[in-house]
């Protein structure tokens, strides 16, 4: 029988560049699988249902919780986000490495439920740098930006809980560090 694969959690404040890092990592390591989360937030421009997220209504999300289909879930900025248990556990049992890109509350739930998951925290070089990145995306209202920055402070204070901390200062060198780490697991 094949050895079970590894679950890898990548957490870090919104806007820190987790998405770009993961997309580049997947290009270089196509054997990795990035789990597709469920969310109740509306799709942003260009986001495709079933590819970026499964976009659910609050009632559909609630039903996923009740049917115990979610490995973890959390509320973030007024919306719900969660990891679908089945596709993740199936791939792990087939020996694949699976990455979850999730926020802090969910990462803590995974720590309880899957203690041998490897948890990575991505930090910005500074809070000021993070604010510049969030603003330059141009996707959020002023209220949402304030919320994301307050949330970022809470998440940064928890960075020490993680197995590995990565500062996304220079994308290429952060990517190299991440790749080396993931391939060593
Ligand atoms: P966004 O709305 O910018 O796509 O995501 C907002 C936050 O939700 C990000 O920090 C992202 O990592 C997190 N997130 C995305 N999917 C999940 C999930 O399945 N579970 C949890 N707990 N957080 C998620």
Boltz pocket constraint, residues with backbone or C-beta under 6 A from the ligand:
constraints:
  - pocket:
      binder: B
      contacts: [[A, 10], [A, 12], [A, 13], [A, 14], [A, 37], [A, 38], [A, 41], [A, 72], [A, 73], [A, 74], [A, 76], [A, 81], [A, 82], [A, 83], [A, 101], [A, 102], [A, 103], [A, 104], [A, 105], [A, 106], [A, 107]]
      max_distance: 6.0
